[in-house]
């Protein structure tokens, strides 16, 4: 198999994923209220949110893997963040999520950025 052809195929596969600031326009207040009343409990889990939003809007596939990497607090914005690693074929990414409405265990998660790893 031609190594240049494989490299081009991998590069194209990586380009399928939207990267950078990729916030999906959503009504976070309505989503938070819906979750508060028992709907879409997956929104309370950053890995499940990364998976579902990633597949629906960012080019990820159902076969891709998503794993929790960690939490951090952004002192400038006052928002909690979570980092999720994703693998799409040979390509690796970090998905940065944040809690746009309510901070803590009851707050929904939203995707903010996707960064491709070298």
C-alpha positions as a Markdown table, in Angstrom:
| # | Residue | x | y | z |
|---|---|---|---|---|
| 1 | Unk | 0.0 | 0.0 | 0.0 |
| 2 | Unk | 1.3 | 3.4 | -0.9 |
| 3 | Unk | 2.3 | 5.4 | 2.2 |
| 4 | Unk | 1.5 | 8.8 | 0.6 |
| 5 | Unk | -2.0 | 7.5 | -0.3 |
| 6 | Unk | -2.6 | 6.4 | 3.3 |
| 7 | Unk | -1.4 | 9.7 | 4.6 |
| 8 | Unk | -3.8 | 11.6 | 2.3 |
| 9 | Unk | -6.7 | 9.3 | 3.4 |
| 10 | Unk | -5.9 | 9.9 | 7.1 |
| 11 | Unk | -5.6 | 13.7 | 6.5 |
| 12 | Unk | -9.0 | 13.7 | 4.8 |
| 13 | Unk | -10.5 | 11.7 | 7.6 |
| 14 | Unk | -9.2 | 14.2 | 10.2 |
| 15 | Unk | -10.7 | 17.1 | 8.1 |
| 16 | Unk | -14.2 | 15.6 | 8.5 |
| 17 | Unk | -14.3 | 17.0 | 12.0 |
| 18 | Unk | -15.1 | 20.6 | 12.7 |
| 19 | Unk | -12.4 | 22.2 | 14.8 |
| 20 | Unk | -11.9 | 25.5 | 16.6 |
| 21 | Unk | -14.8 | 27.3 | 18.3 |
| 22 | Unk | -17.7 | 25.1 | 17.3 |
| 23 | Unk | -20.4 | 26.1 | 19.7 |
| 24 | Unk | -23.7 | 24.8 | 18.3 |
| 25 | Unk | -26.4 | 27.5 | 18.6 |
| 26 | Unk | -28.8 | 26.2 | 21.2 |
| 27 | Unk | -31.3 | 27.7 | 23.7 |
| 28 | Unk | -29.4 | 26.6 | 26.8 |
| 29 | Unk | -32.0 | 28.0 | 29.2 |
| 30 | Unk | -34.7 | 25.9 | 27.7 |
| 31 | Unk | -32.5 | 22.9 | 27.6 |
| 32 | Unk | -31.6 | 23.4 | 31.3 |
| 33 | Unk | -35.3 | 23.7 | 32.2 |
| 34 | Unk | -36.1 | 20.5 | 30.2 |
| 35 | Unk | -33.3 | 18.6 | 32.0 |
| 36 | Unk | -34.4 | 20.0 | 35.4 |
| 37 | Unk | -37.8 | 18.3 | 34.7 |
| 38 | Unk | -36.2 | 14.9 | 33.8 |
| 39 | Unk | -35.6 | 15.2 | 30.1 |
| 40 | Unk | -32.3 | 14.4 | 28.3 |
| 41 | Unk | -30.3 | 13.3 | 31.3 |
| 42 | Unk | -27.3 | 12.7 | 29.0 |
| 43 | Unk | -26.9 | 16.5 | 29.0 |
| 44 | Unk | -25.6 | 16.2 | 32.6 |
| 45 | Unk | -22.7 | 14.0 | 31.5 |
| 46 | Unk | -19.9 | 15.8 | 29.5 |
| 47 | Unk | -18.8 | 12.6 | 27.7 |
| 48 | Unk | -22.3 | 11.8 | 26.5 |
| 49 | Unk | -22.8 | 15.4 | 25.5 |
| 50 | Unk | -19.6 | 15.4 | 23.5 |
| 51 | Unk | -20.6 | 12.1 | 21.9 |
| 52 | Unk | -24.1 | 13.1 | 20.9 |
| 53 | Unk | -23.4 | 16.7 | 19.9 |
| 54 | Unk | -20.2 | 15.5 | 18.1 |
| 55 | Unk | -22.1 | 12.9 | 16.0 |
| 56 | Unk | -25.0 | 15.2 | 15.3 |
| 57 | Unk | -23.1 | 18.4 | 14.5 |
| 58 | Unk | -19.3 | 18.1 | 14.3 |
| 59 | Unk | -18.6 | 15.2 | 12.0 |
| 60 | Unk | -17.9 | 12.4 | 14.5 |
| 61 | Unk | -19.2 | 8.9 | 13.9 |
| 62 | Unk | -21.0 | 6.5 | 16.1 |
| 63 | Unk | -17.9 | 4.2 | 16.1 |
| 64 | Unk | -15.6 | 6.9 | 17.4 |
| 65 | Unk | -14.5 | 6.7 | 21.0 |
| 66 | Unk | -15.0 | 9.5 | 23.7 |
| 67 | Unk | -13.3 | 9.4 | 27.1 |
| 68 | Unk | -13.3 | 11.8 | 30.0 |
| 69 | Unk | -10.0 | 13.6 | 30.5 |
| 70 | Unk | -10.8 | 16.1 | 33.4 |
| 71 | Unk | -12.5 | 19.2 | 34.7 |
| 72 | Unk | -11.2 | 22.7 | 35.2 |
| 73 | Unk | -12.7 | 26.0 | 36.3 |
| 74 | Unk | -12.3 | 29.1 | 34.2 |
| 75 | Unk | -11.8 | 32.0 | 36.6 |
| 76 | Unk | -12.3 | 34.6 | 33.8 |
| 77 | Unk | -15.8 | 33.4 | 32.8 |
| 78 | Unk | -16.7 | 31.8 | 36.2 |
| 79 | Unk | -17.7 | 28.6 | 34.3 |
| 80 | Unk | -17.0 | 24.9 | 34.9 |
| 81 | Unk | -15.3 | 23.1 | 32.0 |
| 82 | Unk | -14.8 | 19.5 | 31.1 |
| 83 | Unk | -12.3 | 18.0 | 28.6 |
| 84 | Unk | -13.2 | 14.9 | 26.6 |
| 85 | Unk | -10.7 | 13.1 | 24.3 |
| 86 | Unk | -12.2 | 11.7 | 21.1 |
| 87 | Unk | -10.7 | 9.4 | 18.5 |
| 88 | Unk | -11.9 | 9.5 | 14.9 |
| 89 | Unk | -10.0 | 6.9 | 12.9 |
| 90 | Unk | -6.3 | 7.7 | 13.2 |
| 91 | Unk | -7.2 | 11.3 | 14.4 |
| 92 | Unk | -7.3 | 12.4 | 18.0 |
| 93 | Unk | -9.1 | 15.5 | 19.4 |
| 94 | Unk | -9.9 | 17.2 | 22.7 |
| 95 | Unk | -13.4 | 18.5 | 23.1 |
| 96 | Unk | -13.8 | 21.4 | 25.6 |
| 97 | Unk | -17.3 | 21.6 | 27.1 |
| 98 | Unk | -18.7 | 24.2 | 29.6 |
| 99 | Unk | -21.7 | 24.6 | 31.8 |
| 100 | Unk | -23.6 | 27.6 | 30.3 |
| 101 | Unk | -26.5 | 28.0 | 32.7 |
| 102 | Unk | -26.0 | 26.2 | 36.1 |
| 103 | Unk | -22.7 | 25.2 | 37.6 |
| 104 | Unk | -22.2 | 21.9 | 39.3 |
| 105 | Unk | -23.8 | 18.5 | 39.2 |
| 106 | Unk | -27.2 | 19.7 | 38.0 |
| 107 | Unk | -25.9 | 21.9 | 35.1 |
| 108 | Unk | -26.0 | 20.9 | 31.5 |
| 109 | Unk | -22.9 | 20.7 | 29.3 |
| 110 | Unk | -22.4 | 22.4 | 25.9 |
| 111 | Unk | -19.5 | 21.9 | 23.5 |
| 112 | Unk | -17.3 | 25.0 | 23.0 |
| 113 | Unk | -14.2 | 24.0 | 21.1 |
| 114 | Unk | -12.6 | 21.0 | 19.4 |
| 115 | Unk | -8.8 | 20.8 | 19.0 |
| 116 | Unk | -7.0 | 18.3 | 16.9 |
| 117 | Unk | -4.0 | 16.7 | 18.7 |
| 118 | Unk | -0.8 | 16.1 | 16.8 |
